[in-house]
Amino acid sequence: MGKDRFHDVVKTALEKEGWQITDDPYELNVDGVDLRLVIYNVQQ
């Protein structure tokens, strides 16, 4: 799945708020299955 049109805007806004984006997306392999995870932490 590709990035939507809001991806870079949201990422920049989060970084300005002090978030550290470490992997975009985070990729891992579990038992031969490739996974690409996008995890968001919504702050109130």
C-alpha positions in Angstrom: 0.0 0.0 0.0 1.4 3.4 -0.9 1.4 6.6 1.1 -1.7 8.7 0.9 -1.7 12.4 0.1 -1.7 13.3 3.8 1.3 11.1 4.9 4.1 13.7 4.6 2.0 16.5 6.1 1.1 14.4 9.2 4.6 13.1 9.6 6.0 16.7 9.5 3.4 17.8 12.0 4.2 15.0 14.4 7.9 15.7 14.2 7.3 19.4 15.0 5.5 18.2 18.1 8.5 16.3 19.2 7.7 12.8 17.9 10.6 10.7 16.7 9.8 8.7 13.6 12.2 5.7 13.7 10.9 3.6 10.8 8.4 4.5 8.1 6.9 1.9 7.8 8.5 -0.6 10.2 9.2 -3.9 8.4 9.7 -7.3 9.9 9.5 -10.9 9.0 7.7 -13.5 11.2 7.9 -17.1 10.2 8.6 -16.3 6.6 5.8 -13.7 6.4 6.9 -10.1 5.5 5.0 -7.5 7.5 4.9 -3.7 7.0 3.5 -1.9 10.1 2.4 1.6 10.4 1.7 2.5 14.0 0.2 5.7 15.2 0.0 7.0 18.7 -2.8 9.5 19.0 -2.3 12.0 21.8 -5.3 13.7 23.4 
